[in-house]
């Protein structure tokens, strides 16, 4: 589905994001997105390590 994306598509998507959120809010948006991804990654690795220690019933 995403195999046909080119550089022009990425530029158009970036322009739409700038129009919707505004250039001033983009750094805060990127920071919060990065924090969310970090939290998700930490939680998923915690659940995986917790699953290995639990015996199957």
N, CA, C, O and CB atoms as a CASP TS submission, in Angstrom:
PFRMAT TS
TARGET T0000
AUTHOR 0000-0000-0000
METHOD Language model
MODEL 1
PARENT N/A
ATOM      1  N   UNK     1       0.810  -1.186   0.000  1.00  0.00           N
ATOM      2  CA  UNK     1       0.000   0.000   0.000  1.00  0.00           C
ATOM      3  C   UNK     1       0.859   1.258   0.000  1.00  0.00           C
ATOM      4  O   UNK     1       0.557   2.217  -0.710  1.00  0.00           O
ATOM      5  CB  UNK     1      -0.925  -0.006   1.187  1.00  0.00           C
ATOM      6  N   UNK     2       1.911   1.259   0.779  1.00  0.00           N
ATOM      7  CA  UNK     2       2.769   2.434   0.850  1.00  0.00           C
ATOM      8  C   UNK     2       3.987   2.328  -0.063  1.00  0.00           C
ATOM      9  O   UNK     2       4.888   3.162   0.017  1.00  0.00           O
ATOM     10  CB  UNK     2       3.219   2.652   2.271  1.00  0.00           C
ATOM     11  N   UNK     3       4.027   1.336  -0.910  1.00  0.00           N
ATOM     12  CA  UNK     3       5.186   1.127  -1.752  1.00  0.00           C
ATOM     13  C   UNK     3       5.278   2.155  -2.873  1.00  0.00           C
ATOM     14  O   UNK     3       6.358   2.362  -3.425  1.00  0.00           O
ATOM     15  CB  UNK     3       5.154  -0.258  -2.329  1.00  0.00           C
ATOM     16  N   UNK     4       4.178   2.796  -3.217  1.00  0.00           N
ATOM     17  CA  UNK     4       4.173   3.730  -4.331  1.00  0.00           C
ATOM     18  C   UNK     4       4.430   5.170  -3.913  1.00  0.00           C
ATOM     19  O   UNK     4       4.315   6.074  -4.740  1.00  0.00           O
ATOM     20  CB  UNK     4       2.868   3.647  -5.045  1.00  0.00           C
ATOM     21  N   UNK     5       4.775   5.407  -2.652  1.00  0.00           N
ATOM     22  CA  UNK     5       5.040   6.764  -2.192  1.00  0.00           C
ATOM     23  C   UNK     5       6.400   7.228  -2.703  1.00  0.00           C
ATOM     24  O   UNK     5       7.384   6.488  -2.669  1.00  0.00           O
ATOM     25  CB  UNK     5       4.984   6.841  -0.649  1.00  0.00           C
ATOM     26  N   UNK     6       6.428   8.465  -3.175  1.00  0.00           N
ATOM     27  CA  UNK     6       7.680   9.045  -3.661  1.00  0.00           C
ATOM     28  C   UNK     6       8.019  10.263  -2.812  1.00  0.00           C
ATOM     29  O   UNK     6       7.311  10.584  -1.858  1.00  0.00           O
ATOM     30  CB  UNK     6       7.575   9.430  -5.169  1.00  0.00           C
ATOM     31  N   UNK     7       9.086  10.924  -3.160  1.00  0.00           N
ATOM     32  CA  UNK     7       9.488  12.132  -2.450  1.00  0.00           C
ATOM     33  C   UNK     7       8.454  13.230  -2.558  1.00  0.00           C
ATOM     34  O   UNK     7       8.264  13.998  -1.616  1.00  0.00           O
ATOM     35  CB  UNK     7      10.807  12.626  -2.973  1.00  0.00           C
ATOM     36  N   UNK     8       7.785  13.315  -3.691  1.00  0.00           N
ATOM     37  CA  UNK     8       6.749  14.341  -3.875  1.00  0.00           C
ATOM     38  C   UNK     8       5.577  14.096  -2.938  1.00  0.00           C
ATOM     39  O   UNK     8       5.007  15.040  -2.392  1.00  0.00           O
ATOM     40  CB  UNK     8       6.261  14.365  -5.335  1.00  0.00           C
ATOM     41  N   UNK     9       5.220  12.842  -2.753  1.00  0.00           N
ATOM     42  CA  UNK     9       4.132  12.524  -1.825  1.00  0.00           C
ATOM     43  C   UNK     9       4.498  12.970  -0.406  1.00  0.00           C
ATOM     44  O   UNK     9       3.672  13.537   0.310  1.00  0.00           O
ATOM     45  CB  UNK     9       3.819  11.006  -1.850  1.00  0.00           C
ATOM     46  N   UNK    10       5.735  12.707  -0.017  1.00  0.00           N
ATOM     47  CA  UNK    10       6.172  13.096   1.319  1.00  0.00           C
ATOM     48  C   UNK    10       6.141  14.611   1.486  1.00  0.00           C
ATOM     49  O   UNK    10       5.760  15.109   2.545  1.00  0.00           O
ATOM     50  CB  UNK    10       7.580  12.564   1.594  1.00  0.00           C
ATOM     51  N   UNK    11       6.537  15.346   0.450  1.00  0.00           N
ATOM     52  CA  UNK    11       6.503  16.806   0.517  1.00  0.00           C
ATOM     53  C   UNK    11       5.079  17.330   0.631  1.00  0.00           C
ATOM     54  O   UNK    11       4.822  18.275   1.377  1.00  0.00           O
ATOM     55  CB  UNK    11       7.176  17.405  -0.708  1.00  0.00           C
ATOM     56  N   UNK    12       4.159  16.729  -0.098  1.00  0.00           N
ATOM     57  CA  UNK    12       2.759  17.152  -0.026  1.00  0.00           C
ATOM     58  C   UNK    12       2.193  16.859   1.355  1.00  0.00           C
ATOM     59  O   UNK    12       1.490  17.696   1.922  1.00  0.00           O
ATOM     60  CB  UNK    12       1.917  16.448  -1.111  1.00  0.00           C
ATOM     61  N   UNK    13       2.485  15.693   1.904  1.00  0.00           N
ATOM     62  CA  UNK    13       2.010  15.344   3.236  1.00  0.00           C
ATOM     63  C   UNK    13       2.597  16.300   4.269  1.00  0.00           C
ATOM     64  O   UNK    13       1.887  16.741   5.172  1.00  0.00           O
ATOM     65  CB  UNK    13       2.376  13.888   3.581  1.00  0.00           C
ATOM     66  N   UNK    14       3.884  16.626   4.147  1.00  0.00           N
ATOM     67  CA  UNK    14       4.518  17.562   5.072  1.00  0.00           C
ATOM     68  C   UNK    14       3.883  18.948   4.973  1.00  0.00           C
ATOM     69  O   UNK    14       3.679  19.605   5.994  1.00  0.00           O
ATOM     70  CB  UNK    14       6.022  17.650   4.793  1.00  0.00           C
ATOM     71  N   UNK    15       3.571  19.399   3.766  1.00  0.00           N
ATOM     72  CA  UNK    15       2.924  20.702   3.581  1.00  0.00           C
ATOM     73  C   UNK    15       1.544  20.716   4.219  1.00  0.00           C
ATOM     74  O   UNK    15       1.152  21.715   4.821  1.00  0.00           O
ATOM     75  CB  UNK    15       2.818  21.045   2.088  1.00  0.00           C
ATOM     76  N   UNK    16       0.808  19.629   4.097  1.00  0.00           N
ATOM     77  CA  UNK    16      -0.528  19.559   4.710  1.00  0.00           C
ATOM     78  C   UNK    16      -0.415  19.588   6.229  1.00  0.00           C
ATOM     79  O   UNK    16      -1.209  20.246   6.900  1.00  0.00           O
ATOM     80  CB  UNK    16      -1.275  18.280   4.254  1.00  0.00           C
ATOM     81  N   UNK    17       0.569  18.878   6.772  1.00  0.00           N
ATOM     82  CA  UNK    17       0.762  18.879   8.227  1.00  0.00           C
ATOM     83  C   UNK    17       1.109  20.276   8.718  1.00  0.00           C
ATOM     84  O   UNK    17       0.606  20.707   9.756  1.00  0.00           O
ATOM     85  CB  UNK    17       1.868  17.885   8.631  1.00  0.00           C
ATOM     86  N   UNK    18       1.960  20.990   7.987  1.00  0.00           N
ATOM     87  CA  UNK    18       2.318  22.355   8.374  1.00  0.00           C
ATOM     88  C   UNK    18       1.101  23.268   8.305  1.00  0.00           C
ATOM     89  O   UNK    18       0.921  24.129   9.167  1.00  0.00           O
ATOM     90  CB  UNK    18       3.439  22.896   7.473  1.00  0.00           C
ATOM     91  N   UNK    19       0.264  23.088   7.286  1.00  0.00           N
ATOM     92  CA  UNK    19      -0.938  23.910   7.189  1.00  0.00           C
ATOM     93  C   UNK    19      -1.921  23.630   8.323  1.00  0.00           C
ATOM     94  O   UNK    19      -2.553  24.552   8.839  1.00  0.00           O
ATOM     95  CB  UNK    19      -1.617  23.679   5.855  1.00  0.00           C
ATOM     96  N   UNK    20      -2.050  22.368   8.709  1.00  0.00           N
ATOM     97  CA  UNK    20      -3.019  22.010   9.742  1.00  0.00           C
ATOM     98  C   UNK    20      -2.539  22.441  11.128  1.00  0.00           C
ATOM     99  O   UNK    20      -3.297  23.053  11.880  1.00  0.00           O
ATOM    100  CB  UNK    20      -3.280  20.501   9.722  1.00  0.00           C
ATOM    101  N   UNK    21      -1.302  22.132  11.468  1.00  0.00           N
ATOM    102  CA  UNK    21      -0.815  22.379  12.819  1.00  0.00           C
ATOM    103  C   UNK    21      -0.091  23.712  12.975  1.00  0.00           C
ATOM    104  O   UNK    21      -0.002  24.232  14.087  1.00  0.00           O
ATOM    105  CB  UNK    21       0.097  21.273  13.227  1.00  0.00           C
ATOM    106  N   UNK    22       0.418  24.266  11.904  1.00  0.00           N
ATOM    107  CA  UNK    22       1.192  25.502  11.998  1.00  0.00           C
ATOM    108  C   UNK    22       2.648  25.197  12.299  1.00  0.00           C
ATOM    109  O   UNK    22       2.964  24.225  12.985  1.00  0.00           O
ATOM    110  CB  UNK    22       0.612  26.426  13.073  1.00  0.00           C
ATOM    111  N   UNK    23       3.524  26.035  11.780  1.00  0.00           N
ATOM    112  CA  UNK    23       4.958  25.795  11.929  1.00  0.00           C
ATOM    113  C   UNK    23       5.406  25.952  13.373  1.00  0.00           C
ATOM    114  O   UNK    23       6.370  25.304  13.781  1.00  0.00           O
ATOM    115  CB  UNK    23       5.745  26.740  11.040  1.00  0.00           C
ATOM    116  N   UNK    24       4.745  26.784  14.154  1.00  0.00           N
ATOM    117  CA  UNK    24       5.170  27.018  15.532  1.00  0.00           C
ATOM    118  C   UNK    24       4.897  25.809  16.427  1.00  0.00           C
ATOM    119  O   UNK    24       5.620  25.597  17.400  1.00  0.00           O
ATOM    120  CB  UNK    24       4.467  28.246  16.093  1.00  0.00           C
ATOM    121  N   UNK    25       3.885  25.025  16.123  1.00  0.00           N
ATOM    122  CA  UNK    25       3.512  23.898  16.977  1.00  0.00           C
ATOM    123  C   UNK    25       4.217  22.599  16.592  1.00  0.00           C
ATOM    124  O   UNK    25       4.128  21.619  17.331  1.00  0.00           O
ATOM    125  CB  UNK    25       2.019  23.692  16.926  1.00  0.00           C
ATOM    126  N   UNK    26       4.909  22.567  15.464  1.00  0.00           N
ATOM    127  CA  UNK    26       5.520  21.314  15.011  1.00  0.00           C
ATOM    128  C   UNK    26       6.587  20.774  15.966  1.00  0.00           C
ATOM    129  O   UNK    26       6.605  19.566  16.200  1.00  0.00           O
ATOM    130  CB  UNK    26       6.129  21.516  13.651  1.00  0.00           C
ATOM    131  N   UNK    27       7.481  21.600  16.534  1.00  0.00           N
ATOM    132  CA  UNK    27       8.460  21.012  17.471  1.00  0.00           C
ATOM    133  C   UNK    27       7.797  20.362  18.687  1.00  0.00           C
ATOM    134  O   UNK    27       8.227  19.295  19.125  1.00  0.00           O
ATOM    135  CB  UNK    27       9.435  22.085  17.944  1.00  0.00           C
ATOM    136  N   UNK    28       6.765  20.988  19.230  1.00  0.00           N
ATOM    137  CA  UNK    28       6.064  20.395  20.372  1.00  0.00           C
ATOM    138  C   UNK    28       5.354  19.116  19.960  1.00  0.00           C
ATOM    139  O   UNK    28       5.326  18.146  20.717  1.00  0.00           O
ATOM    140  CB  UNK    28       5.057  21.390  20.966  1.00  0.00           C
ATOM    141  N   UNK    29       4.782  19.113  18.767  1.00  0.00           N
ATOM    142  CA  UNK    29       4.105  17.917  18.267  1.00  0.00           C
ATOM    143  C   UNK    29       5.098  16.770  18.084  1.00  0.00           C
ATOM    144  O   UNK    29       4.806  15.630  18.445  1.00  0.00           O
ATOM    145  CB  UNK    29       3.391  18.219  16.937  1.00  0.00           C
ATOM    146  N   UNK    30       6.272  17.073  17.523  1.00  0.00           N
ATOM    147  CA  UNK    30       7.293  16.038  17.329  1.00  0.00           C
ATOM    148  C   UNK    30       7.808  15.508  18.662  1.00  0.00           C
ATOM    149  O   UNK    30       8.067  14.313  18.800  1.00  0.00           O
ATOM    150  CB  UNK    30       8.457  16.587  16.501  1.00  0.00           C
ATOM    151  N   UNK    31       7.959  16.402  19.648  1.00  0.00           N
ATOM    152  CA  UNK    31       8.431  15.975  20.959  1.00  0.00           C
ATOM    153  C   UNK    31       7.425  15.050  21.624  1.00  0.00           C
ATOM    154  O   UNK    31       7.799  14.011  22.167  1.00  0.00           O
ATOM    155  CB  UNK    31       8.702  17.183  21.848  1.00  0.00           C
ATOM    156  N   UNK    32       6.156  15.420  21.583  1.00  0.00           N
ATOM    157  CA  UNK    32       5.138  14.580  22.219  1.00  0.00           C
ATOM    158  C   UNK    32       4.982  13.253  21.488  1.00  0.00           C
ATOM    159  O   UNK    32       4.739  12.226  22.123  1.00  0.00           O
ATOM    160  CB  UNK    32       3.796  15.312  22.265  1.00  0.00           C
ATOM    161  N   UNK    33       5.116  13.259  20.177  1.00  0.00           N
ATOM    162  CA  UNK    33       5.057  12.015  19.412  1.00  0.00           C
ATOM    163  C   UNK    33       6.228  11.107  19.783  1.00  0.00           C
ATOM    164  O   UNK    33       6.048   9.900  19.951  1.00  0.00           O
ATOM    165  CB  UNK    33       5.064  12.309  17.898  1.00  0.00           C
ATOM    166  N   UNK    34       7.423  11.678  19.911  1.00  0.00           N
ATOM    167  CA  UNK    34       8.591  10.901  20.306  1.00  0.00           C
ATOM    168  C   UNK    34       8.438  10.304  21.691  1.00  0.00           C
ATOM    169  O   UNK    34       8.813   9.154  21.921  1.00  0.00           O
ATOM    170  CB  UNK    34       9.828  11.760  20.256  1.00  0.00           C
ATOM    171  N   UNK    35       7.883  11.088  22.627  1.00  0.00           N
ATOM    172  CA  UNK    35       7.649  10.571  23.974  1.00  0.00           C
ATOM    173  C   UNK    35       6.631   9.446  23.962  1.00  0.00           C
ATOM    174  O   UNK    35       6.780   8.458  24.682  1.00  0.00           O
ATOM    175  CB  UNK    35       7.179  11.687  24.899  1.00  0.00           C
ATOM    176  N   UNK    36       5.602   9.593  23.149  1.00  0.00           N
ATOM    177  CA  UNK    36       4.581   8.543  23.069  1.00  0.00           C
ATOM    178  C   UNK    36       5.158   7.253  22.512  1.00  0.00           C
ATOM    179  O   UNK    36       4.851   6.168  23.006  1.00  0.00           O
ATOM    180  CB  UNK    36       3.408   9.003  22.204  1.00  0.00           C
ATOM    181  N   UNK    37       5.984   7.365  21.497  1.00  0.00           N
ATOM    182  CA  UNK    37       6.599   6.173  20.907  1.00  0.00           C
ATOM    183  C   UNK    37       7.536   5.523  21.920  1.00  0.00           C
ATOM    184  O   UNK    37       7.577   4.297  22.024  1.00  0.00           O
ATOM    185  CB  UNK    37       7.369   6.534  19.607  1.00  0.00           C
ATOM    186  N   UNK    38       8.286   6.328  22.666  1.00  0.00           N
ATOM    187  CA  UNK    38       9.196   5.797  23.673  1.00  0.00           C
ATOM    188  C   UNK    38       8.424   5.058  24.760  1.00  0.00           C
ATOM    189  O   UNK    38       8.830   3.977  25.186  1.00  0.00           O
ATOM    190  CB  UNK    38      10.034   6.925  24.289  1.00  0.00           C
ATOM    191  N   UNK    39       7.312   5.637  25.210  1.00  0.00           N
ATOM    192  CA  UNK    39       6.494   4.991  26.240  1.00  0.00           C
ATOM    193  C   UNK    39       5.922   3.679  25.708  1.00  0.00           C
ATOM    194  O   UNK    39       5.934   2.665  26.406  1.00  0.00           O
ATOM    195  CB  UNK    39       5.351   5.929  26.701  1.00  0.00           C
ATOM    196  N   UNK    40       5.424   3.699  24.480  1.00  0.00           N
ATOM    197  CA  UNK    40       4.873   2.485  23.882  1.00  0.00           C
ATOM    198  C   UNK    40       5.936   1.397  23.779  1.00  0.00           C
ATOM    199  O   UNK    40       5.665   0.231  24.067  1.00  0.00           O
ATOM    200  CB  UNK    40       4.291   2.788  22.495  1.00  0.00           C
ATOM    201  N   UNK    41       7.137   1.773  23.371  1.00  0.00           N
ATOM    202  CA  UNK    41       8.214   0.800  23.251  1.00  0.00           C
ATOM    203  C   UNK    41       8.594   0.233  24.613  1.00  0.00           C
ATOM    204  O   UNK    41       8.816  -0.970  24.748  1.00  0.00           O
ATOM    205  CB  UNK    41       9.433   1.435  22.588  1.00  0.00           C
ATOM    206  N   UNK    42       8.670   1.100  25.626  1.00  0.00           N
ATOM    207  CA  UNK    42       8.994   0.630  26.974  1.00  0.00           C
ATOM    208  C   UNK    42       7.930  -0.311  27.508  1.00  0.00           C
ATOM    209  O   UNK    42       8.248  -1.351  28.085  1.00  0.00           O
ATOM    210  CB  UNK    42       9.160   1.810  27.919  1.00  0.00           C
ATOM    211  N   UNK    43       6.673   0.048  27.319  1.00  0.00           N
ATOM    212  CA  UNK    43       5.579  -0.795  27.811  1.00  0.00           C
ATOM    213  C   UNK    43       5.529  -2.138  27.090  1.00  0.00           C
ATOM    214  O   UNK    43       5.262  -3.168  27.708  1.00  0.00           O
ATOM    215  CB  UNK    43       4.246  -0.074  27.649  1.00  0.00           C
ATOM    216  N   UNK    44       5.786  -2.127  25.788  1.00  0.00           N
ATOM    217  CA  UNK    44       5.740  -3.399  25.054  1.00  0.00           C
ATOM    218  C   UNK    44       6.907  -4.291  25.451  1.00  0.00           C
ATOM    219  O   UNK    44       6.751  -5.510  25.521  1.00  0.00           O
ATOM    220  CB  UNK    44       5.759  -3.150  23.534  1.00  0.00           C
ATOM    221  N   UNK    45       8.076  -3.709  25.713  1.00  0.00           N
ATOM    222  CA  UNK    45       9.201  -4.541  26.140  1.00  0.00           C
ATOM    223  C   UNK    45       8.984  -5.044  27.558  1.00  0.00           C
ATOM    224  O   UNK    45       9.403  -6.155  27.885  1.00  0.00           O
ATOM    225  CB  UNK    45      10.521  -3.758  26.050  1.00  0.00           C
ATOM    226  N   UNK    46       8.335  -4.247  28.414  1.00  0.00           N
ATOM    227  CA  UNK    46       8.020  -4.701  29.769  1.00  0.00           C
ATOM    228  C   UNK    46       7.035  -5.862  29.736  1.00  0.00           C
ATOM    229  O   UNK    46       7.190  -6.829  30.482  1.00  0.00           O
ATOM    230  CB  UNK    46       7.450  -3.549  30.604  1.00  0.00           C
ATOM    231  N   UNK    47       6.030  -5.774  28.883  1.00  0.00           N
ATOM    232  CA  UNK    47       5.038  -6.841  28.828  1.00  0.00           C
ATOM    233  C   UNK    47       5.657  -8.114  28.254  1.00  0.00           C
ATOM    234  O   UNK    47       5.275  -9.215  28.649  1.00  0.00           O
ATOM    235  CB  UNK    47       3.825  -6.407  27.986  1.00  0.00           C
ATOM    236  N   UNK    48       6.589  -7.980  27.347  1.00  0.00           N
ATOM    237  CA  UNK    48       7.246  -9.163  26.800  1.00  0.00           C
ATOM    238  C   UNK    48       8.097  -9.833  27.852  1.00  0.00           C
ATOM    239  O   UNK    48       8.079 -11.057  27.982  1.00  0.00           O
ATOM    240  CB  UNK    48       8.098  -8.800  25.590  1.00  0.00           C
ATOM    241  N   UNK    49       8.850  -9.039  28.612  1.00  0.00           N
ATOM    242  CA  UNK    49       9.698  -9.639  29.647  1.00  0.00           C
ATOM    243  C   UNK    49       8.847 -10.227  30.771  1.00  0.00           C
ATOM    244  O   UNK    49       9.242 -11.217  31.387  1.00  0.00           O
ATOM    245  CB  UNK    49      10.677  -8.594  30.215  1.00  0.00           C
ATOM    246  N   UNK    50       7.698  -9.637  31.042  1.00  0.00           N
ATOM    247  CA  UNK    50       6.800 -10.176  32.048  1.00  0.00           C
ATOM    248  C   UNK    50       6.154 -11.463  31.601  1.00  0.00           C
ATOM    249  O   UNK    50       5.895 -12.343  32.422  1.00  0.00           O
ATOM    250  CB  UNK    50       5.745  -9.173  32.391  1.00  0.00           C
ATOM    251  N   UNK    51       5.885 -11.593  30.306  1.00  0.00           N
ATOM    252  CA  UNK    51       5.284 -12.816  29.786  1.00  0.00           C
ATOM    253  C   UNK    51       6.230 -14.002  29.878  1.00  0.00           C
ATOM    254  O   UNK    51       5.788 -15.137  30.058  1.00  0.00           O
ATOM    255  CB  UNK    51       4.855 -12.615  28.352  1.00  0.00           C
ATOM    256  N   UNK    52       7.525 -13.750  29.756  1.00  0.00           N
ATOM    257  CA  UNK    52       8.482 -14.847  29.789  1.00  0.00           C
ATOM    258  C   UNK    52       8.616 -15.429  31.191  1.00  0.00           C
ATOM    259  O   UNK    52       8.916 -16.614  31.331  1.00  0.00           O
ATOM    260  CB  UNK    52       9.838 -14.377  29.288  1.00  0.00           C
ATOM    261  N   UNK    53       8.403 -14.630  32.226  1.00  0.00           N
ATOM    262  CA  UNK    53       8.586 -15.126  33.581  1.00  0.00           C
ATOM    263  C   UNK    53       7.336 -15.815  34.103  1.00  0.00           C
ATOM    264  O   UNK    53       7.425 -16.592  35.053  1.00  0.00           O
ATOM    265  CB  UNK    53       8.974 -13.993  34.502  1.00  0.00           C
ATOM    266  N   UNK    54       6.178 -15.558  33.518  1.00  0.00           N
ATOM    267  CA  UNK    54       4.938 -16.169  33.970  1.00  0.00           C
ATOM    268  C   UNK    54       4.803 -17.589  33.416  1.00  0.00           C
ATOM    269  O   UNK    54       5.012 -17.805  32.222  1.00  0.00           O
ATOM    270  CB  UNK    54       3.734 -15.311  33.549  1.00  0.00           C
ATOM    271  N   UNK    55       4.467 -18.528  34.242  1.00  0.00           N
ATOM    272  CA  UNK    55       4.240 -19.885  33.718  1.00  0.00           C
ATOM    273  C   UNK    55       2.909 -19.948  32.970  1.00  0.00           C
ATOM    274  O   UNK    55       1.951 -19.260  33.321  1.00  0.00           O
ATOM    275  CB  UNK    55       4.259 -20.929  34.869  1.00  0.00           C
ATOM    276  N   UNK    56       2.869 -20.774  31.951  1.00  0.00           N
ATOM    277  CA  UNK    56       1.629 -20.945  31.190  1.00  0.00           C
ATOM    278  C   UNK    56       0.675 -21.830  31.973  1.00  0.00           C
ATOM    279  O   UNK    56       1.076 -22.868  32.500  1.00  0.00           O
ATOM    280  CB  UNK    56       1.911 -21.552  29.790  1.00  0.00           C
ATOM    281  N   UNK    57      -0.575 -21.427  32.049  1.00  0.00           N
ATOM    282  CA  UNK    57      -1.532 -22.254  32.780  1.00  0.00           C
ATOM    283  C   UNK    57      -2.603 -22.796  31.873  1.00  0.00           C
ATOM    284  O   UNK    57      -3.492 -23.515  32.328  1.00  0.00           O
ATOM    285  CB  UNK    57      -2.165 -21.469  33.899  1.00  0.00           C
TER
END
